[in-house]
Amino acid sequence: MGSIPPSLGNLSSLEELSFMMNGLSGIIPEALGQLKNLSYFSVGGNNISGFVLSQLNLISGKIPISLSNASNLNVLSGNVPSFEKLEKLSIFFLDRNHLGHGREGDLHFICTLVNNTKLESLNIGENSFGGSFPECISNFSNTLSRLVIEDNKIWGRIPDGIVNLMSLEVLGASQNQLSGPIPFDIGRLKNMKLFFTRSNFLSGSIPGSIGNLTGLIQLGLGLNNLQGNIPWSLGECQNLLGIDLSHNNLSGPIPTQVLGLSSLSLGLDLSSNYLTGELPAEVGNLKNVGKLYVYRNRLSGLLPSNLASCVSLEKLLLNGNLFEGSVPLSLSSLRGLVALDISDNNLSGRIPEFLVNFRELKYLNLSFNDFEGAMPSEGVFKNASATFVAGNNKLCGGIPELHLSRCNLKTSSNSSVRLKIAIVVVILGVTLVSSFLMILWFRRKKGLQRTMACEETSLLQLSYQSIVRATDGFSMQNLIGSGSFGSVYKGILEVNGATIAVKVLDLLNPGASRSFLAECEALKNIRHRNLVKVLTAISGVDYQGNDFKALVYEFMTNGSLEDWLYPSVHMMNEQDTMKSLNFFQRVNVAIDVAHALEYLHHRCGTLIIHCDLKPSNILLDEEMVGYISDFGLAKILSADKHNSSNNWSSSIGFRGTIGYAPPEYGMGSNLSTKGDVYSYGILVLEMFTGKRPTDETFKEDSNLHNFVKAAFPERVAEITDPILVQERVEHLRCLNSIFEIGLTCSAESPRSTRLSKKHSALRRENKYGIF
């Protein structure tokens, strides 16, 4: 309690100073700026106010355990002062704040660190820094091993002199506005392990010297404007676990040397480029790869039978190419496939019967090929929402939901009839191929907007214009909600009168684009009656030429659980003044959410951690059935790595909402299913007490869990939502069991409250999904 005493500024030899979670208030004394040897300073978990002093060495700290009870969380903002006096500083983190103004001059403070000879880690990611990439980075000490500037508004070229940082192991520059080429001599950084420049405007070719980065573990260059061939020298990086070169303008054949990287396990993503030639037989060397994406290219020829050697494959996406011939029978060995998409090709023959035996297969797209014969009706083919066969006019049979013609077993002996049929088939085949090539050519053109479906092939294709019309120009009358990354509007489609919900991303908010990609990745291959269904996604530009991203969902008539637990006055009308959930409805919603979590954690093929379970993310349909929504913070893990951070689809930063996020997340723990279980426990307690976990009555060590625990089991009636008590139904006797479930799920995990600086740095590094 109290304030920080200014007399501490006289302790000239002090190296570490921590006041973490001591209930301090007031401002940081200016006298602390005299502590020239101070290398670690933490004021986390207090009520410190005021400005960051320019003469103070460093303010840092970990998110305290009490964060889960805080109703207000202030982060650093504004300009960053100079730091010339930080001669002994080794770790400098300013990430996940609101620093900078998105303009030139924001990064001047970086150059004040250039004379520091001990700096090892510099992280300014997830802020609002603007300006060009500082050239002074080239003059930093060789001790610098980690440089992270991601999720900002930094523009300009990556300085060629960055190759002088010979100790650099991590370069994270994704989600910015960088342009120009990758430095030609990037191969000089022999210690590089993580190289991320995704979602920028980089151009030119990928330097051949990149093959000298033999220690490289993961390479992310997707969503840029890179051109030319994929360098064969990349095959020299024998430690690579994942490569992402998607959504560029790369051309030429896929180098056989890259397909020879047996180390690849996280994934190989070469999608949405202009690659040509056949898929080399060397693809069979990828025995450990979990995901292989080569969709939307110009690959041709037969599907290589050597794909059968990729026995670890879970997702194989080959759609939007020019492959022909039949599906090799050897692919029957790929029994672990969860998603297979070979649509928009020129494949023919019968649909392989072995697909019936693929028990893990949750998504199968065979659309727009030339398959023929009877459709199987077992296995994945029993599920019309998981199997897509449109555009194969020679198929018959199958389940009724696929609306295929009945198979005719009679054959005609009349040779003239057969000849006529053969001629018609040939003509139709040529017409289909010509039409397909024209469609492919038009898809490659850059237009006003580009629509991409989260399921790779969606029955609903919408443009920016149609969304504007559906929502009446995103009018306030159609606004039904807003969140961290965007706003949600109600819309009515002109084409069929269907009611939809449109989530428009606020791309000025750092992390919104990552949220968009995370939600697409999480939702595109999952099917469950208690998970909200995303209909399509739109990514392009608006009428002013600004980037535009939106997700389109099924509209939920009864809004969110938040609306029903805490109905606002403006939402009520004369018939709706008593809007509330009764006991049975709350129980049913809790069960619906539990079913959905069980599916995401145990039966989804790829384990998905939602990371943001709360009432506003639970939607209710016309029958008051509950649906989990908003997967913008979701974490995707392979099924055999439930408690690992090694995954292909990782995003960066603290996840969750204050009050619902488990305390261990605030201390740097890895994300896990236990975090969702904690959030579920808090949700259950909130539903039946009518109190938010951030209720102002909870102070100091008090929280919703302890509030319920203190009354359990004898006095639960005292803490139960008064609306439920008024019902006076016999089933209220079940409350003890319900509160016991909530308390068990929301129990805090025992954990040390203080981590070393080194440990903290490793945790932050871990967000790249490698270590």
N, C-alpha and C positions, 0 to 999 in steps of 0.2 A: 504494500500500500504506500501511498505518498508519491513523491516525484524523484527523479534522478538527481542526486546531489551534485552541484557544480564542482565541488572539491575533488571529485574523481579526476578532474583534468590535471591535477598535480602528480598523479602516478605515472610518471614519464616512461617507466619500463613496462607498463601493462600491455600485454599482447592479446588477451582474450577477455571479453566483457559481455556477459549475458544477463538480461533481466527478463527472461522468457516467462510469461504467465505469472507475473507477480502483482497484478492489479495496479500497476503504476499509471499515473496520469500526468498531465502537464506537457511541457515541450522538452525537446532534447537540448541540454545546456550547451551553449556555444563553447564553453571551456573544454568540452571533449574533443574539440578540433585540435587541441595541443598534443593529443596522444599519438605521436609519430610512429610508435611501434605497434599500434593496434592493427591486427589483421583479421579479427573476427568480432563482430558486434551484433547482438541480437536483442530486439525489443518486441519479439512476437508475442501475441496473446495479452497485450496491455491496452491502454487507452491513450497512447501517445498521440499528440496532435502537433500541428505546426508544419513548417517547411523542412525539406532536406537541406542541411547546412552545407554550403560549398566547401567549408574547411573540414568537414567530417570525413574521416577515412572511408568508411563503408557502412551502410545499413543493410543488413540481410537477415535471414532467419527462416525457420521452417514453419509451416502452417501448424498451429498448435491443436491439441486434441479438443480444446474448447470451441474450435471453429464450427463444429456441428451444431452448437447451440446459439451461435451469433445471429442476430437479426439484421445487423448492419456490418458490412465489410468494406473498408476503404482501402483503395490501392493507390500507389504512387502515380502522380500525373504531372504534366507540364514538362519544362525543360530539365535537362540534366547538367549539373555544373561540371567544371573541369576537375581533374584528379591528378595533377602533376605530382603531388606529395605522396602518392601511394607507392612508395618504392619497394615495399615488402609484400604487396598484395599478390596472391597467387590464384585466387578464385574470385571472379566478378560476375554476379548474376543480377540482372535487372529484368528478367523475363516475366511475362504474365502480369503486366501493369498497363497503365494508360499513358505511358510516356511518349513524348513527341507530338508534333502537330501535323505530320504528313507533308513537311515542306523542307526545303534546303536549309541547312544549318542545324538540323536536329542532331546530327551525328558528330558535331565538332568535338564533343567530349571524348570521343574515341581516340583522337589524335593526341590528347593529353596523357594517354597511357603509354605512348610509344617508347618512353625511356625506362619503363618498368622491365627489369631483367628477370623477374620471377613469375610473371603472369603465365598461368597454364591454361585457364579456362575463361572465356569471355562469352556470355550469353545475354543477348538483348532481345531475344525472340518474343513474339506475341505482344507487341506494343503498337504504337502508331508512328514509329520513326519514319521520316521521309528523307529526301535528299539522295545524292548519288553515293554509291559504294565508296567509302573513303580510300583514297590512294595510299594513305599513311599506313594502312594495314600491312603493306609490303615491307615496312621498316620495323615491324614488331620483333620482339626477341624470339629466338629459336626455341624458347621454352614453351611457346603457345602450342597447345595440342588440340584444343577444342574451340571452334569459332561458330557460334550459332546466331543468325540474324533473321530467322524465318518468321513468317506471319507479320510482316511490316509492309511499308509502302516505299521501299528502297528501290531506286532505279539506277540506270547506268550500267557500265561494264564491270565484270569481275576483273579487278586489276591484274595485269600480267605478272606484277611483282609478287603476287600471293604465293607463287611457286618458291619464293625464298624462305617460306616458313617450313623448314625441313622437318620439324617435329609434328606437323599438323596431322591429326588422326581423324578428326570429325569436322566436316564443313557442312553446316545446315543453313541453306539459303532459300528454301522453298517458300512459296506463297509470297512473292514480291513482284516487282516490275522490272527485273533485271533484263538487259538486252545485250546484243553483241555476242561474240563467240566465247566458247570455253577457252581459257588460256592454252595456247599451243603446247607449252611445255608442262602441262599439268602432271605429266608422268614423273616429274622430279620429286613429287611428294610421295616418296617411297613408303612412308609410314601411314598413309591414308587408309582408313578402314570404312568410314561412312562418308559418302559423297551424295548430298541431296540438293538438287536445284529444281525440284518439280514446280510446275505451275508458275512459270515466268515467261519471258519473251526471248529467250536465248536463240540465236540463229547460227548459221554456219554449220560446219560438219563436226562430228565428234573426233577430237584429235587421236591420231594413231598412237600417240605416246601414252594414252590411258592404259595401254597394256603393260606399262611398267609399274602400275599400282598393284603389285602382286599380293599385297596384304589386304586388298579391298574385300569387304564382307558384303556390303550392299551398295548398289548404285541406283539412284533415282533421278532420271532426267526427263520424266514424262511431262506432258502438257507444256511443251515449248514449241519453237519453230525450227528445230534442228533439221538439217538436210543432209543429202549425200548417203553414202553406204554406211552400214554398221561396220566398224573396223574389225577385221579378223583378229587383230592383236588383243581384243578383249578376251579371247580364249586363253591368254596367258595368265589371267587372274584366277588362279586355281582355287582360291578360298571363297569365291563369291557364293553367297547363299540366295541372293535375290537381285534381279535386274528389272528395271522398269524404264522402257524407252517408248512407252505408248504415247499416242496423240501427238505425233510430230509429223514431219514431211520426209521421213527416211525412205530410201528407195533401194533398188537392187536386191540381190538374193540374200537369204539368211546365211551368214557364214557358218560353215560346218564346224569351225573351231569353237564358236559360241555354244553350239549344241553338244559339244564334247565336254562341257563343264559338268562333270558328274557331281560336283559339290552343290549345285543348285538344288535347294530344298524348299525355300519360301515361295519362289515362283519366278517365271519368265514371262514378262508382259511386253509384247511387241505389237499390240493392237493399234488400229487406227493409224496406219502409215500407208505407204505405197510400195510395199515389198513385193517382189515378183519372183518368178521361178517356182520350182517345186519345194515342198517341205522336205528337206533332206532326210535320208534314211538315218543319219547320225542322231536324229531326235531320240532314238532308242537309248542313247547314252544317259538320258536324263532319268535315271532310275529312281532318284530320290525327290524329284520335283513334285510339289503339291498342286501347283496351278500353272497351266500353260495357256496363254492367251495370244492368239495370232489373228483374231477376228478383224474384219474390215481392212483387208489388204487386197493384193492382186495375185495371190498365190494360186497355182494351178496344178494340174496333173492328178495322179492318184493319191489317195490317203496312204501314207507308208505303213506297211504291216508292222514295222519296227516300233510303232507307237505302243505295241503290246508290252514292250519292255519297261514302259514307264508305270510300274506297278503301284507307285505311291500317288498317282494322280487322283485328285478329288474334283478338280474342275478343268474341263477341256473345252475351250471355246474356239471353234474354227469357222464360225459363220461369216458371211459376207465376203467370200472369196470365189474362186473359179474351179474348185475341186470337182473332179468327175469320177465316174466309175462307181463301183459298189463299196459298201463299208466292209473292210477286211474282217474275216471271221476271227483272226488272231486277237482282235480287240476284246474278245470275250474274257481275257485275263484281267481287264481293268475293272475288277469287281468293287473297288473302293470309290468309284465315281459317284459324286453327289450331283454334279451338273454336267450335262453334255449338250452342246449347241453346235449343230452342223448345218443350220439353216442358211438360206440364200446362197446355195451352191448349185452344182449341176450333177449331183449324185443320183444314182439310179439303182435299179434292182429291188429286191424285197427288203423289207425292214428286218434287221437281224433278230432272230428269235432269242438270242442269248441276252438281250436287254431285259427280258422278262425276269431274269434271275439276278439282276442288279438290285439288291435289296436297299442299298444306300441311296439310290438314284431318286432325287427329289425334283429335278428339272430336266426335261428332255425336249429339245426343239429340233424338229426335222422339217420345218416349213420350207416351202418354196424350193423344192427339189423335183426330182422325177421318179420318186419311189412308186412302186406298183404292188398289186396283190392285196391279200387280206391283212388287215391290221390285227396285231395281237391284242388280247383283251385282259391279260393278267399283269401282275407286277405294277410298274409305274403306269402302264397303259390303262389301268383301271381308274386313274385320276385325271379327269379332264382339265383340271386346273394346273396340272404338272406336265402335261403332254401337249405339244403343239405340232399340228401336221397340215396346216393350211397351205394351199398352193400345190398339193400333190394330187392331181386330178385322177390318177389311176389307182388310188387306194380305195379299199372298200371294207365294209364290216366294222369291227371295233365296237366300243361302247356307244350307246345312242347319243350321249352328250357331244360326241365329236361330229355328228351329223354327216357321216359318210354314207355313200350309197350301199345298198345290200349287194353282197357278192353273188354273181351269177355263175353257177358251176357248169352250165350248159355251154357247149362249144359248137360252132357251125362247121359243117364239112364243105360248105360252099366256098370254093377257092376265090371266086370273084369278090364275095363279101369280105373275106380275109384281106384281099388285096386292097379293097377300098379302105378298110380299117387301117391298114398299114400306111397308106398314103396320108390319111387324115392325121394319124399319129405323128408322122414325119413332119407334116406341115405345122401341126401344133407345137412340136418340139422346137423347130426352127424359130417359130414365132415367140415361144416362151424365152428361148435363149437370147433372141434379139431384144426382146422387151427387158429382160434382166440386165443386159449390158447397158441399155439406155438408162435404166433406173440407177445402176451403179455409177454411171457417168454423172448423172444429175446429183446423186448423193455426195459426190466428191466436190461439187461446186460450193464455193462459200457464198451463202445468201444472208438474208437479214437475220434468220434464226436457224438453229439446229436443234431438232428434237431428238432426244435419246431416251429410250425406255429403260427403267431400272431393271427390267427382266430381259434386257437385250432385245427382245422382240415383244412389242406391246400391241394389243388390239386397239388401244386408244392413242392416236397420234394427234397432238395439239401443237399449235404455233403460239408465238407471243401474241399475235393479233387476236386469236380466238380466246385466249385467257383474258385479254383486256376487255373484250366484248362480254365475256361470261360474267365478269365481276363489275361491269359498268365502270370501267376505268379505275378499278381498285378504290371504289368509293367508300367513304366512312360508313355508309349504311350497310355495307357488306362485310365490314371488318368484324370478325368473330373472336379474335385473340391475337396476342403478340408475345414474343419471347426474346431470348438473348440474341438469336440469329435472324429473326425476321418476323413477319406478320402473316396471319392466316385470314383469308377472305372466303366468303361463301360465293359460289358462282353457279350459273345455270348455262349449260352448253346449248348453243343454237342448233347444233346438228341433230340432237335427239332429246333435248329438254331435260337431260340428266342433271341432278344437283351434285356439285363437287365441292371439295375444300381445297383451296390453293394456298400453299405456304410459299411466300415470296421472300427470298433470302436478302438480308441487308448486307450487301457485299462490302460496305464501308466498315463493317465490324470484323476485326481480325478473327479468323477461325470459321467464318460463315461458309466459305468455299469448302473448307475441310469437313464441316458438318454436312454439307450437301453430298459430298462424295461418300462420307461414312454412312449416311442414311441409305443411299442407293446400294452400297455394297451389302449393308445389313439386310435390306428388305427384298433384294431381287430374287433370292432363292429360298425364302422361307414361306411356309403356308400353314396357318393355324387360325382357327375360327376366332381366337381372342387376340389376334394381332391385326392392327389396322392395315388395310391393303393400299399400297401405293399404286396408282393407275399408270402414271407416267412421270417423266421428269423433263424439264425444258432448260436448255442451256444455250444462250446466245446473246443477242444485244437488243436493247429497246429502241424506240423511235429516235432517241437522241444519240445512239451509238454507244451507250453505256452497257457494261456487262449486265446480264440478267440471268438469274437462276431461280427456278421454282419447282416445287414438288406438288403433284396433284393426287389427292386421296379421295376415297369414298367419303361422302358427307355423313356425319353422325348426327342424327336428328336431335338427340338429347344432350349435345354438348359434352362437357367434361365433368368428371367427378368433382372437380373444384367448384364448378358452378352450382352443384347440388348441395355440397357441404357448406358453402358460403355464398348463397345467392345474393347478388348485388341488387340494389333498389332499381336501377335502370333496366334490369332484365325482367322485372316482374310486371304483370298486368293484372287485371281484375280477377282473372281465373287462376293466376299463378302466384298469388300472394303467399300461399302456404307451401311453396315448392320445397320439398325435402324428401330424403330417402327414408323409407321405413326399415325396420330391423331386417326383414327377409331380403330386401333389395341390397342392403349393405353386405349381408352374408354372401349373397350370390355374386356380387361384384368382387369381393375378396377371393372367392373360389375361382372366378374367371381369371383374375390376375395371377393366381397361383398356378393354374393350368398353363398359362402362357409362359411364365418363368420356367416351369419344369420343361417345357418344350425347348425354349432357347438354351437352357443349360445342359440338357441331356439327350434330346431327340432331334436336334436340328442338323446333324451332320457336322457342321462347323459350329463350335460353341460360341454363343453371343452373350456378352455381358452388357446389359442395357445402360447402366451407369447413371441414370437420371429418373428413377422411379418416384413419382409424386402424383398428387391428385390431378394436376393440370395436364398430365400426360396419360391419364386414363380416360378414354372416350366411351360414351354410351349410345347405343343405337336405339331404334324405336321400341325395342322390347327390353330396354334397360340391361342389355348384355354388355359386359365390360371388355374393352380392347386396349392393349398397350400401344402407345403411339410415340412418336418423336425419338428416332434412333440416331439423332445427330451427334451424340456423344458415345455411341455404342463402341464396344471393343470386340473384335472378332479374333478368336483363337482356334487353332486346329484342335481336333477332338482329343488328341493325345497330349496336349499341352495346356490343360485346364488351369494350371497355376503358374504358367510361364508367361513371360512378356515377349517371347520370341514369336512373332507372327507377322504376316505379310500386310495386314490391314491395320496397322497401328496408327493412331493419331496422338497429338502431343498436348500435354498439359493436365492440370488438375481437373477432375471430372466430377460432376454432380452438383447438387443444390444444397446450400447450407441448411442444416437441420435433417436432411434425408441422407446425405453422404455419410458413410461410416467414418468414425474418428480415425481409423488407421490410415485412410487415404490422406488425411491432413498431415500425417507424419511421414508420408513418402512410400507407403506400402504399395506393392504391386496390385493392380486391379484383379479381382477374382469374383467368382459367383457368390462368395460370402458377402461381398459388398451389396449385391442386389438383394440378398436375403435380409440384410440389416435394413435396407430401405423399405422392403416389404413389411417388416415388423413395425417400423415407424408408421407406415401407411395404415396398417390395421389398427394400431392404437389411436391414430388420428380419426379414423372413420367412426370409432365407437365412443370416443370421448368428446368429439367436436372441437378439439383443441389443436391448433397448429403446433409443430415442433418449435417454431420460432415465436410462440406466444410471449408477450411482454411480461407475463407473470413468472416466467422461468428466468431466474437470475442466478449468477455465480455458478454453483455446482448443480443447480436444479435443471432438469430437462424433462421431456415428455416421458421417457422411459422411467426415470426415477419417480415422477409424479404418479404413474400408474402402479409402480412397484410398491410404493408406500401404502397404497390402499388395498393392494391385493393380498388375500382373497376376500377378507371380511367386509370391506367397505367399497366394493366396486360400484354399487349403486350411486355413491356420492360423486364418482368421477365420470359416470356414464353421461353421454349427451342427453340433456333434458328432454329432447324430442323423443328419444327412445324410451325414456322412463315413463313418459306420459302414455305410451302405448299400452302399458300394463298387460303385456301378453305373456303367456306361460313360457314362450321360447326365450325370454330374457334370462332364464336360468342358465342358458348356454354361455352367458357373458364371461364367466370364469374361465371356461375353455378358450374362448376367443382371446381374452386378455393374456392368457398363459402363452398362447401361440405368438402374440405380438411381443411379449417380453422376452421369450426365448430367442426369437429371430433378431431382436434389436439389442441383445446383450453386447457390451463392448468387449473387444478382444484385449487381453492384457498386453501392454507394449511399453517399452522404455520411452520416456518422454524427451530424451536428449540424444541426438545423433552427432557424431563427429563431423567435422567439415568434409573430410574425405568421403565418408559414407554418404553425406548429403549430395555431394557432387556426383557420385556414382548413380544415385537414384535419379537425378535429373538426366544424366546421360542415358539411363535405361529407357527413357521415353522414346528412343529411336527404335525400340523393338528388336534389338540385337543382343544386348548383354543380359 
